[in-house]
Amino acid sequence: MSYWPLIGILVVVIGFALRFNPLMVVVVAAIATGLLGGLDFVAVVEALGKAFNDNRYISVTWIILPVIGLLERYGLQQRARALIESVHGATMGRLLVIYLGFRQITAALGMKDIGGHPQTVRPLVAPMAEAAAQNTHGELSEEDNEKVKAMSAATDNVGLFFGEDIFFAIASILLIQGVFESSGYPLTPLELSVWAIPTAICAFFIHGGRLMAFERRLEKSSSNGQASKGDRA
């Protein structure tokens, strides 16, 4: 057995460690593995093309990334901030609780890709949460700003994770069904989905409580900051 084709793994490790373009690293590693495995260059390119063609539906999702980049370049985040600033009584906690409910409901209906970090959290949810927090509590420190961003991302994660299992055609439900069936417990996907609803409800209230507690911590932090400024004055 020849171990030379394993050099492709080394290429991936070194390329990622040096922060080269990931696509270039993977292609170079694939070509190196194919050539060292005894294939000619044309056969390697054919294999790459076939793999891409067979899985092209996966690559379609990447088309949205340049679109989001263009929207951000032309002021999407600023528009999101301006929108939330114009809403009277909007707070960071309320905004993220609403998004949490929206994310869970849409994931439960099978629309799990309607949200996400690159297409929703970064360009829309996080800037709106920051603007709402600054409107309510004044200028935030860099640390608090980062915490608001992190809480926005966590809200998307929680909403998706605990919402998608309610959708009976999701892969995780089918996997659970297969495990139970192999152990002698035949269950339908719908039966498993129904029992995911109490967990999703608990997750909503638990994470919603965390969001409101974080809102109170921001309020306390801003009050302490204003008090210290007054003492110095």
Phi, psi and omega per residue, in radians:
M1 nan 2.345 3.119
S2 -1.647 2.345 3.124
Y3 -1.718 0.006 -3.118
W4 -1.034 -0.669 3.126
P5 -1.036 -0.356 3.133
L6 -1.219 -0.151 3.086
I7 -1.051 -0.459 3.093
G8 -1.006 -0.641 3.103
I9 -1.129 -0.724 3.121
L10 -1.095 -0.681 3.105
V11 -1.070 -0.749 3.127
V12 -1.097 -0.809 -3.117
V13 -1.077 -0.836 -3.114
I14 -1.169 -0.739 -3.124
G15 -1.086 -0.756 3.114
F16 -1.211 -0.640 3.128
A17 -1.124 -0.633 3.126
L18 -1.518 0.028 3.071
R19 1.065 0.687 3.011
F20 -1.306 2.959 3.109
N21 -1.010 2.118 -3.062
P22 -1.016 -0.690 -3.133
L23 -1.109 -0.753 3.130
M24 -1.113 -0.728 -3.123
V25 -1.081 -0.812 -3.108
V26 -1.132 -0.728 -3.140
V27 -1.136 -0.788 3.128
V28 -1.082 -0.739 3.132
A29 -1.102 -0.715 3.135
A30 -1.133 -0.753 3.135
I31 -1.131 -0.770 3.133
A32 -1.068 -0.754 3.133
T33 -1.099 -0.757 3.139
G34 -1.117 -0.785 -3.129
L35 -1.136 -0.757 3.135
L36 -1.252 -0.326 3.099
G37 -1.488 -0.025 3.060
G38 1.825 0.008 3.107
L39 -1.483 2.634 3.019
D40 -1.454 2.947 -3.021
F41 -1.060 -0.721 -3.132
V42 -1.102 -0.697 3.132
A43 -1.149 -0.635 3.119
V44 -1.143 -0.798 3.128
V45 -1.093 -0.701 3.103
E46 -1.075 -0.718 3.131
A47 -1.127 -0.724 3.104
L48 -1.106 -0.763 -3.140
G49 -1.115 -0.711 3.123
K50 -1.128 -0.752 3.133
A51 -1.083 -0.716 3.126
F52 -1.146 -0.757 -3.122
N53 -1.151 -0.700 3.139
D54 -1.181 -0.449 -3.084
N55 -2.075 0.501 -3.050
R56 -1.123 -0.446 3.136
Y57 -1.124 -0.455 3.089
I58 -1.228 -0.661 -3.092
S59 -1.272 -0.368 -3.127
V60 -1.043 -0.607 -3.104
T61 -1.097 -0.434 -3.129
W62 -1.293 -0.281 -3.136
I63 -1.103 -0.507 -3.087
I64 -1.249 -0.403 -3.081
L65 -1.104 -0.807 3.069
P66 -1.074 -0.610 3.112
V67 -1.092 -0.798 3.118
I68 -1.093 -0.708 3.108
G69 -1.042 -0.748 3.109
L70 -1.137 -0.722 3.128
L71 -1.101 -0.702 3.104
E72 -1.158 -0.683 -3.138
R73 -1.071 -0.592 -3.108
Y74 -1.749 0.423 2.889
G75 1.710 0.433 -3.136
L76 -1.090 -0.782 -3.130
Q77 -1.114 -0.702 3.127
Q78 -1.120 -0.666 3.101
R79 -1.152 -0.693 3.119
A80 -1.107 -0.732 3.093
R81 -1.093 -0.788 -3.119
A82 -1.098 -0.656 3.141
L83 -1.104 -0.827 -3.085
I84 -1.249 -0.515 3.101
E85 -1.177 -0.441 -3.120
S86 -1.488 -0.148 -3.127
V87 -1.558 2.047 -3.104
H88 -1.246 2.303 3.078
G89 1.414 0.131 3.127
A90 -1.310 2.265 3.079
T91 -2.149 2.813 3.136
M92 -1.053 -0.773 -3.124
G93 -1.078 -0.828 -3.134
R94 -1.114 -0.732 -3.129
L95 -1.061 -0.827 -3.095
L96 -1.250 -0.548 3.055
V97 -1.129 -0.716 3.094
I98 -1.110 -0.749 3.132
Y99 -1.147 -0.636 3.098
L100 -1.045 -0.808 3.115
G101 -1.118 -0.742 3.109
F102 -1.064 -0.752 -3.102
R103 -1.164 -0.716 3.141
Q104 -1.160 -0.776 -3.088
I105 -1.145 -0.802 -3.132
T106 -1.160 -0.660 3.095
A107 -1.151 -0.646 3.120
A108 -1.146 -0.426 3.110
L109 -1.605 0.101 3.114
G110 1.609 -0.014 -3.119
M111 -1.661 1.052 -3.051
K112 -1.287 -0.359 -3.119
D113 -1.591 0.093 3.134
I114 -1.277 -0.382 3.053
G115 -2.101 -3.017 -3.133
G116 2.508 2.863 -3.082
H117 -1.141 -0.885 -3.080
P118 -1.268 -0.633 -3.011
Q119 -1.650 -0.262 -3.087
T120 -2.279 -0.885 -3.030
V121 -1.163 -0.935 -3.073
R122 -1.111 -0.862 -3.071
P123 -1.430 -0.378 -3.011
L124 -2.165 -1.077 -2.970
V125 -1.137 -0.873 -3.098
A126 -1.089 -0.828 3.088
P127 -1.060 -0.663 3.123
M128 -1.181 -0.685 3.106
A129 -1.145 -0.712 3.098
E130 -1.088 -0.793 -3.134
A131 -1.107 -0.716 3.126
A132 -1.130 -0.712 3.132
A133 -1.146 -0.699 3.136
Q134 -1.230 -0.623 3.079
N135 -1.101 -0.662 -3.063
T136 -1.459 -0.706 -2.985
H137 -2.023 0.098 -3.126
G138 1.437 -2.967 -3.115
E139 -1.086 2.261 -3.115
L140 -1.661 2.671 3.041
S141 -1.252 2.887 3.123
E142 -1.073 -0.667 3.135
E143 -1.115 -0.761 3.134
D144 -1.170 -0.630 3.085
N145 -1.067 -0.746 3.131
E146 -1.150 -0.621 3.112
K147 -1.171 -0.650 3.091
V148 -1.109 -0.750 3.100
K149 -1.086 -0.766 -3.134
A150 -1.114 -0.688 3.136
M151 -1.191 -0.583 3.073
S152 -1.112 -0.779 3.118
A153 -1.148 -0.713 3.131
A154 -1.111 -0.631 3.122
T155 -1.091 -0.721 3.095
D156 -1.119 -0.739 -3.137
N157 -1.071 -0.839 -3.102
V158 -1.122 -0.778 -3.138
G159 -1.058 -0.764 -3.138
L160 -1.212 -0.830 -3.028
F161 -1.077 -0.763 -3.074
F162 -1.622 -0.100 3.100
G163 -1.673 -0.610 -3.021
E164 -1.196 -0.463 -3.132
D165 -1.217 -0.246 3.076
I166 -1.308 -0.403 3.114
F167 -1.407 2.007 -2.950
F168 -1.230 -0.212 -3.115
A169 -1.735 0.196 -3.123
I170 -1.356 2.677 -3.060
A171 -1.074 -0.642 -3.101
S172 -1.131 -0.687 3.108
I173 -1.132 -0.733 3.126
L174 -1.138 -0.613 3.089
L175 -1.154 -0.796 3.118
I176 -1.066 -0.725 3.123
Q177 -1.056 -0.743 3.136
G178 -1.102 -0.692 3.125
V179 -1.142 -0.803 3.128
F180 -1.114 -0.716 -3.106
E181 -1.142 -0.675 3.125
S182 -1.192 -0.368 3.112
S183 -1.643 0.086 3.091
G184 1.603 0.329 3.124
Y185 -2.122 1.487 -3.116
P186 -1.220 2.094 3.108
L187 -2.324 2.573 3.073
T188 -1.509 2.688 3.083
P189 -0.974 -0.628 -3.140
L190 -1.102 -0.695 3.127
E191 -1.103 -0.707 3.106
L192 -1.181 -0.687 -3.133
S193 -1.103 -0.702 -3.138
V194 -1.044 -0.677 -3.115
W195 -1.360 -0.104 3.025
A196 -1.457 -0.268 -3.102
I197 -1.134 -0.831 3.118
P198 -1.031 -0.658 3.111
T199 -1.118 -0.729 3.132
A200 -1.122 -0.696 3.121
I201 -1.114 -0.787 3.110
C202 -1.068 -0.734 3.133
A203 -1.095 -0.655 3.133
F204 -1.093 -0.833 -3.091
F205 -1.261 -0.619 3.129
I206 -1.172 -0.867 -3.127
H207 -1.245 -0.593 3.048
G208 -1.057 -0.688 3.066
G209 -1.111 -0.677 3.105
R210 -1.114 -0.691 3.129
L211 -1.123 -0.770 -3.133
M212 -1.210 -0.595 3.069
A213 -1.144 -0.687 3.091
F214 -1.132 -0.660 3.071
E215 -1.045 -0.751 3.129
R216 -1.155 -0.637 3.102
R217 -1.140 -0.670 3.083
L218 -1.115 -0.715 3.119
E219 -1.094 -0.753 3.125
K220 -1.148 -0.701 3.134
S221 -1.130 -0.725 3.133
S222 -1.194 -0.630 3.106
S223 -1.145 -0.733 3.115
N224 -1.141 -0.656 3.119
G225 -1.157 -0.719 3.115
Q226 -1.163 -0.661 3.120
A227 -1.120 -0.732 -3.141
S228 -1.174 -0.610 3.065
K229 -1.147 -0.677 3.112
G230 -1.153 -0.652 3.102
D231 -1.132 -0.701 3.127
R232 -1.172 -0.623 3.120
A233 -1.151 nan nan
